[in-house]
Amino acid sequence: MNSVISLLSVLIITILILYLSYIFTKSIGKGMCLKRGGNYMQMLDRLPLGQDKSIAVVRAGSHYFLIGIASSQITILAELTEEDIQKGLDIPNPQVREGYPDFISILKKYTDKNRKDM
């Protein structure tokens, strides 16, 4: 009987430690997000070009910038307008070309064909 009580107490203590560590790490994580993010600046998009080179669209207040990022420097390539950003959102996906079926339709075609054969 004594061993059952000690086993239950160890189990309860273990569960309590795990729960408290979960709560602690969750609160630490929320604090880290607040310190990293800014109220007036935001990176909208980023395109890697090489190992340590990329371009990004950044919003700073009401201004939008296209910037080049390298390991040693950051360069403003252009200042964009709100219309440029909206036009960029309307560009169709270049991976799906007109006249060519996409992968999902090809896959459905062959899976449907194989189901009919069975």
VOLUM-633679 format. One record per residue: residue number from 1; residue in three letters; chain; z, x, y of N, C-alpha, C in turn. Coordinates in steps of 0.1 Angstrom, whole numbers, plus 5000, padded with zeros to 4 digits. Layout:
BEGIN
GUMAR,nr,rest,kette,n_Z,n_X,n_Y,ca_Z,ca_X,ca_Y,c_Z,c_X,c_Y
GUMAR,NUM,Ala,A,Z,X,Y,Z,X,Y,Z,X,Y $
...
end
This chain:
BEGIN
GUMAR,nr,rest,kette,n_Z,n_X,n_Y,ca_Z,ca_X,ca_Y,c_Z,c_X,c_Y
GUMAR,1,Met,A,5000,5008,4988,5000,5000,5000,5000,5009,5013 $
GUMAR,2,Asn,A,5007,5019,5012,5008,5029,5023,4995,5035,5026 $
GUMAR,3,Ser,A,4987,5038,5016,4974,5044,5017,4964,5035,5024 $
GUMAR,4,Val,A,4965,5022,5021,4956,5012,5027,4959,5011,5042 $
GUMAR,5,Ile,A,4971,5011,5045,4975,5010,5060,4970,5022,5067 $
GUMAR,6,Ser,A,4971,5034,5061,4967,5046,5068,4951,5046,5069 $
GUMAR,7,Leu,A,4945,5041,5059,4930,5040,5059,4925,5031,5070 $
GUMAR,8,Leu,A,4932,5019,5071,4928,5009,5081,4931,5015,5095 $
GUMAR,9,Ser,A,4942,5022,5097,4945,5028,5110,4934,5038,5114 $
GUMAR,10,Val,A,4930,5047,5105,4920,5057,5107,4906,5050,5111 $
GUMAR,11,Leu,A,4903,5039,5103,4891,5032,5106,4891,5025,5120 $
GUMAR,12,Ile,A,4902,5019,5124,4904,5013,5137,4903,5024,5148 $
GUMAR,13,Ile,A,4909,5035,5146,4909,5046,5156,4895,5051,5158 $
GUMAR,14,Thr,A,4888,5053,5146,4874,5058,5147,4865,5048,5154 $
GUMAR,15,Ile,A,4866,5035,5152,4858,5025,5159,4861,5025,5173 $
GUMAR,16,Leu,A,4874,5026,5177,4878,5027,5191,4872,5039,5198 $
GUMAR,17,Ile,A,4873,5050,5192,4867,5063,5198,4852,5061,5200 $
GUMAR,18,Leu,A,4845,5055,5190,4831,5053,5191,4827,5044,5203 $
GUMAR,19,Tyr,A,4835,5033,5204,4833,5023,5214,4835,5029,5228 $
GUMAR,20,Leu,A,4846,5036,5229,4849,5043,5242,4839,5053,5246 $
GUMAR,21,Ser,A,4834,5061,5236,4824,5071,5240,4811,5064,5244 $
GUMAR,22,Tyr,A,4808,5053,5238,4796,5045,5242,4797,5040,5256 $
GUMAR,23,Ile,A,4808,5035,5260,4811,5030,5273,4810,5041,5283 $
GUMAR,24,Phe,A,4816,5052,5280,4816,5064,5289,4802,5070,5291 $
GUMAR,25,Thr,A,4795,5071,5280,4781,5077,5282,4772,5067,5290 $
GUMAR,26,Lys,A,4774,5054,5288,4766,5044,5295,4769,5045,5310 $
GUMAR,27,Ser,A,4782,5046,5313,4785,5047,5328,4780,5060,5334 $
GUMAR,28,Ile,A,4781,5071,5326,4775,5084,5331,4760,5083,5333 $
GUMAR,29,Gly,A,4753,5076,5324,4739,5075,5325,4735,5067,5337 $
GUMAR,30,Lys,A,4742,5056,5340,4739,5048,5352,4741,5057,5365 $
GUMAR,31,Gly,A,4751,5065,5365,4753,5074,5376,4742,5084,5378 $
GUMAR,32,Met,A,4737,5089,5367,4726,5099,5368,4713,5092,5374 $
GUMAR,33,Cys,A,4711,5080,5370,4699,5073,5375,4700,5071,5390 $
GUMAR,34,Leu,A,4711,5068,5395,4713,5066,5409,4711,5079,5417 $
GUMAR,35,Lys,A,4715,5090,5411,4714,5103,5418,4700,5108,5419 $
GUMAR,36,Arg,A,4692,5105,5408,4679,5110,5407,4669,5102,5416 $
GUMAR,37,Gly,A,4670,5089,5416,4661,5080,5423,4664,5080,5438 $
GUMAR,38,Gly,A,4653,5077,5445,4655,5075,5460,4652,5061,5464 $
GUMAR,39,Asn,A,4657,5057,5475,4655,5043,5480,4641,5042,5487 $
GUMAR,40,Tyr,A,4636,5053,5493,4624,5052,5501,4612,5060,5495 $
GUMAR,41,Met,A,4614,5067,5484,4603,5074,5478,4602,5070,5463 $
GUMAR,42,Gln,A,4589,5070,5458,4587,5067,5445,4574,5073,5440 $
GUMAR,43,Met,A,4574,5078,5428,4561,5083,5422,4554,5072,5415 $
GUMAR,44,Leu,A,4543,5068,5419,4536,5056,5414,4528,5060,5401 $
GUMAR,45,Asp,A,4521,5071,5401,4513,5075,5390,4512,5090,5390 $
GUMAR,46,Arg,A,4510,5096,5378,4509,5110,5376,4498,5113,5365 $
GUMAR,47,Leu,A,4489,5123,5368,4479,5127,5358,4480,5141,5356 $
GUMAR,48,Pro,A,4484,5145,5343,4485,5160,5340,4471,5166,5339 $
GUMAR,49,Leu,A,4469,5177,5345,4456,5184,5345,4456,5197,5337 $
GUMAR,50,Gly,A,4467,5202,5334,4468,5215,5327,4483,5216,5323 $
GUMAR,51,Gln,A,4486,5228,5318,4499,5231,5313,4510,5229,5324 $
GUMAR,52,Asp,A,4507,5234,5336,4517,5232,5347,4511,5227,5360 $
GUMAR,53,Lys,A,4500,5219,5358,4493,5213,5370,4491,5199,5368 $
GUMAR,54,Ser,A,4492,5191,5379,4490,5177,5378,4487,5171,5392 $
GUMAR,55,Ile,A,4482,5159,5393,4481,5152,5405,4489,5140,5404 $
GUMAR,56,Ala,A,4494,5135,5416,4503,5123,5416,4501,5115,5428 $
GUMAR,57,Val,A,4503,5102,5427,4504,5093,5439,4518,5090,5441 $
GUMAR,58,Val,A,4522,5093,5454,4536,5091,5458,4537,5082,5470 $
GUMAR,59,Arg,A,4547,5073,5469,4550,5064,5481,4562,5069,5488 $
GUMAR,60,Ala,A,4561,5072,5500,4572,5076,5509,4573,5066,5520 $
GUMAR,61,Gly,A,4582,5057,5519,4583,5046,5529,4572,5037,5528 $
GUMAR,62,Ser,A,4564,5036,5538,4552,5027,5538,4539,5036,5537 $
GUMAR,63,His,A,4540,5049,5535,4529,5058,5534,4526,5062,5519 $
GUMAR,64,Tyr,A,4514,5064,5515,4510,5068,5502,4503,5081,5503 $
GUMAR,65,Phe,A,4506,5090,5494,4500,5103,5494,4495,5107,5480 $
GUMAR,66,Leu,A,4483,5113,5479,4478,5120,5467,4482,5134,5468 $
GUMAR,67,Ile,A,4490,5139,5459,4495,5153,5459,4491,5160,5447 $
GUMAR,68,Gly,A,4489,5173,5449,4486,5182,5438,4499,5190,5435 $
GUMAR,69,Ile,A,4503,5191,5422,4515,5197,5418,4512,5209,5409 $
GUMAR,70,Ala,A,4516,5221,5413,4515,5233,5404,4528,5239,5402 $
GUMAR,71,Ser,A,4529,5249,5394,4542,5255,5391,4548,5262,5404 $
GUMAR,72,Ser,A,4540,5266,5413,4545,5273,5424,4544,5266,5437 $
GUMAR,73,Gln,A,4537,5254,5438,4536,5247,5451,4532,5233,5449 $
GUMAR,74,Ile,A,4534,5225,5459,4530,5211,5460,4521,5210,5472 $
GUMAR,75,Thr,A,4509,5204,5471,4500,5203,5482,4496,5188,5484 $
GUMAR,76,Ile,A,4496,5184,5496,4491,5170,5500,4476,5171,5500 $
GUMAR,77,Leu,A,4470,5163,5491,4455,5163,5490,4449,5153,5499 $
GUMAR,78,Ala,A,4455,5141,5500,4450,5130,5509,4461,5120,5512 $
GUMAR,79,Glu,A,4460,5114,5523,4469,5102,5526,4461,5090,5522 $
GUMAR,80,Leu,A,4467,5081,5514,4460,5069,5510,4465,5057,5518 $
GUMAR,81,Thr,A,4457,5047,5518,4461,5034,5524,4465,5024,5513 $
GUMAR,82,Glu,A,4471,5013,5518,4475,5003,5508,4462,4997,5501 $
GUMAR,83,Glu,A,4451,4996,5508,4439,4991,5502,4434,5001,5491 $
GUMAR,84,Asp,A,4435,5014,5493,4431,5024,5483,4439,5022,5470 $
GUMAR,85,Ile,A,4452,5019,5472,4461,5017,5460,4457,5004,5453 $
GUMAR,86,Gln,A,4454,4994,5460,4450,4981,5454,4437,4982,5447 $
GUMAR,87,Lys,A,4427,4990,5453,4414,4992,5447,4416,5000,5434 $
GUMAR,88,Gly,A,4425,5009,5434,4428,5017,5422,4433,5009,5411 $
GUMAR,89,Leu,A,4441,4998,5414,4446,4989,5403,4435,4980,5398 $
GUMAR,90,Asp,A,4424,4978,5405,4413,4969,5401,4403,4976,5392 $
GUMAR,91,Ile,A,4404,4989,5391,4394,4997,5384,4395,4994,5369 $
GUMAR,92,Pro,A,4384,4990,5362,4385,4987,5348,4388,5000,5340 $
GUMAR,93,Asn,A,4393,4998,5328,4397,5009,5319,4384,5017,5315 $
GUMAR,94,Pro,A,4384,5030,5319,4371,5038,5315,4370,5040,5300 $
GUMAR,95,Gln,A,4380,5038,5293,4380,5040,5278,4371,5029,5271 $
GUMAR,96,Val,A,4371,5017,5277,4363,5006,5272,4351,5005,5279 $
GUMAR,97,Arg,A,4340,5009,5273,4327,5010,5280,4319,4997,5277 $
GUMAR,98,Glu,A,4311,4992,5287,4303,4980,5285,4293,4983,5274 $
GUMAR,99,Gly,A,4291,4973,5266,4281,4974,5255,4287,4980,5242 $
GUMAR,100,Tyr,A,4298,4986,5243,4304,4992,5231,4317,4984,5227 $
GUMAR,101,Pro,A,4318,4980,5215,4330,4973,5211,4342,4982,5211 $
GUMAR,102,Asp,A,4354,4976,5213,4366,4984,5213,4371,4985,5199 $
GUMAR,103,Phe,A,4381,4993,5197,4386,4996,5183,4391,4984,5176 $
GUMAR,104,Ile,A,4398,4975,5184,4405,4964,5177,4394,4954,5172 $
GUMAR,105,Ser,A,4383,4952,5179,4373,4943,5174,4366,4949,5162 $
GUMAR,106,Ile,A,4364,4962,5161,4358,4968,5150,4367,4967,5138 $
GUMAR,107,Leu,A,4380,4969,5140,4390,4968,5129,4391,4954,5124 $
GUMAR,108,Lys,A,4391,4944,5132,4391,4930,5128,4378,4927,5120 $
GUMAR,109,Lys,A,4367,4932,5124,4355,4929,5117,4355,4934,5103 $
GUMAR,110,Tyr,A,4360,4946,5101,4361,4952,5087,4372,4946,5079 $
GUMAR,111,Thr,A,4383,4943,5085,4394,4937,5077,4391,4923,5073 $
GUMAR,112,Asp,A,4384,4915,5082,4379,4902,5078,4369,4902,5067 $
GUMAR,113,Lys,A,4360,4912,5067,4350,4914,5057,4356,4917,5044 $
GUMAR,114,Asn,A,4366,4926,5044,4373,4929,5031,4381,4918,5026 $
GUMAR,115,Arg,A,4387,4909,5034,4394,4897,5030,4384,4887,5023 $
GUMAR,116,Lys,A,4372,4886,5028,4363,4877,5022,4358,4882,5008 $
GUMAR,117,Asp,A,4358,4895,5006,4354,4901,4994,4364,4898,4983 $
GUMAR,118,Met,A,4376,4897,4986,4387,4895,4976,4388,4882,4970 $
end
